[in-house]
Amino acid sequence: MSGSSPAARLQRLFEGQRLTPTQRRIAHSMVRRAADAPFLSSVELAGVSQPSVTRFAVALGFDGYPALRKHLREVAPAGAAEGGGVEDRFNEYQQAVRAEIENLRQLSELLADPAPVERAGRLLAGSRPLLVLGLRAASSQARGFGYFAAKVHPDVRVVDEGGSMLHDRIDGARRAGASALMCFALPRYPREAVDALAYAREQGLTVVTVADSAFAPVAAHSDLLIPAAVGTGLAFDTACAPMLLGRVLLEAMCDGLPEAQARLEEFDARAAARGLFVE
């Protein structure tokens, strides 16, 4: 690693690590002050508490911050070369975008086999009503999917909040005839979401899940899981690939709804009559 810049060496150290938002802020602070990072105290490093820095170091596989700092001094000695590779030309924001582009490329390769998406589309199209679940970080994915699904599906029920009513919502949908549940599950995974999927399957629902990994905690409670990676280069995850996969599933669901085109045309006609949109 001696032939790359201090910032690039630090970026590589953090790549692939599942860090909390607090820990990511510490990591970003280290990258910004890469040349000085091996010599800074925990307080000087990021202005956060000592326990937070200790947990950050442990998350990276070290016994504590002193061990992490010792490692940094060994791999980035004073006077190390400042040259670097291709990634050195990009700041942290650009690198986050480039990482998302890579996630989308991987999703494209996954979709080379359309069978799982086509199966999911048939399951979602055939469920009346269709339950869509997404809690905390995944709530925006569920709402977005539900918004568009409602334009072509006759009965879409979005559940984007947990609490004591969660199982009641599942029970209500099942009594109304639901056969499938569409779930978006993103890190950090709410325990309520995992429990809800387990309960949904107990009630006879087929669970289709979009998650960031095939090994996510929700996998054990999903009948069909299609993975789409999230970006971890910023303090909070970015979910371009899961969002796009949601739209792909909507397309597949439309293919399973003979009335989808007619419903879209009806909506367009009503929107025009009401002047809903500015052209």
MOWOFEN-V286183 format. One record per backbone hydrogen bond with DSSP energy under -0.5 kcal/mol. CO is the residue of the C=O (numbers start at 1). NH is the residue of the N-H. E is the energy in kcal/mol with one decimal. If there is no record, write none. Layout:
# MOWOFEN-V286183
CO:NH:E
CO:NH:E
This chain:
# MOWOFEN-V286183
1:4:-1.5
2:81:-0.6
3:84:-1.4
5:9:-2.1
6:10:-2.2
7:11:-2.4
8:12:-2.0
9:13:-1.6
10:14:-1.7
11:15:-1.3
14:17:-1.9
17:19:-1.1
20:24:-2.4
21:25:-1.9
22:26:-1.6
23:27:-2.4
24:28:-2.9
25:29:-2.1
26:30:-2.1
27:31:-2.1
28:32:-2.4
29:33:-1.4
31:34:-1.3
33:36:-0.9
33:37:-1.9
34:38:-0.5
36:39:-2.4
37:40:-1.2
41:45:-2.0
42:46:-1.2
43:47:-1.5
49:53:-1.8
50:54:-2.5
51:55:-2.7
52:56:-1.9
53:57:-2.3
54:58:-2.5
55:59:-2.3
56:60:-1.1
57:62:-2.3
58:61:-1.7
64:68:-1.8
65:69:-3.0
66:70:-2.3
67:71:-2.1
68:72:-2.3
69:73:-2.1
70:74:-1.7
71:75:-2.2
72:76:-1.7
77:80:-1.6
85:88:-0.8
86:89:-1.9
87:90:-1.8
91:95:-2.5
92:96:-1.6
93:97:-1.7
94:98:-2.6
95:99:-2.2
96:100:-1.7
97:101:-2.2
98:102:-1.8
99:103:-2.0
100:104:-2.4
101:105:-2.0
102:106:-2.2
103:107:-2.0
104:108:-2.3
105:109:-1.9
106:110:-2.1
107:111:-2.1
109:112:-1.3
110:113:-1.3
112:114:-0.7
114:118:-2.6
115:119:-2.6
116:120:-2.4
117:121:-2.6
118:122:-1.8
119:123:-2.1
120:124:-2.6
121:125:-2.4
122:126:-1.7
124:127:-1.0
126:128:-0.6
129:131:-0.5
130:157:-3.0
131:182:-3.2
132:159:-3.5
133:184:-2.7
135:138:-2.2
136:139:-2.1
138:142:-2.0
139:143:-2.6
140:144:-2.4
141:145:-2.4
142:146:-2.8
143:147:-2.5
144:148:-1.7
145:149:-2.8
146:150:-2.0
148:151:-1.4
149:152:-1.6
149:153:-3.0
155:129:-0.6
155:130:-3.0
156:158:-0.5
157:132:-2.7
158:160:-0.6
159:134:-2.2
163:166:-1.6
165:169:-2.3
166:170:-1.7
167:171:-2.7
168:172:-2.7
169:173:-2.1
170:174:-2.4
171:175:-2.6
172:176:-1.5
173:178:-2.7
174:177:-1.2
177:128:-0.7
179:206:-2.6
180:131:-1.3
181:183:-0.6
181:208:-2.8
182:133:-3.3
183:185:-0.5
183:210:-2.8
185:212:-0.7
190:193:-0.6
190:194:-1.5
191:195:-2.6
192:196:-2.5
193:197:-2.1
194:198:-2.0
195:199:-2.3
196:200:-2.7
197:201:-2.2
198:202:-1.7
199:203:-1.7
200:205:-2.4
201:204:-1.4
205:207:-0.5
206:181:-2.6
206:208:-0.6
207:223:-1.6
207:224:-2.0
208:183:-3.2
209:211:-0.6
209:226:-2.8
210:185:-2.7
211:228:-2.5
213:216:-1.4
216:219:-2.2
217:220:-0.6
218:221:-1.4
219:222:-1.6
224:209:-2.9
225:227:-0.5
226:211:-1.0
231:238:-1.9
238:231:-3.1
239:243:-1.8
240:244:-2.4
241:245:-2.6
242:246:-2.0
243:247:-1.6
244:248:-2.1
245:249:-2.4
246:250:-1.8
247:251:-2.1
248:252:-2.2
249:253:-2.5
250:254:-2.5
251:255:-1.6
252:256:-0.7
253:256:-1.1
254:257:-1.6
256:258:-0.6
257:260:-2.3
259:263:-2.3
260:264:-2.3
261:265:-2.4
262:266:-2.2
263:267:-2.3
264:268:-2.5
265:269:-2.2
266:270:-2.2
267:271:-2.9
268:272:-2.2
269:273:-2.1
270:274:-2.1
271:275:-0.8
271:276:-2.3
272:275:-0.5
277:279:-0.6
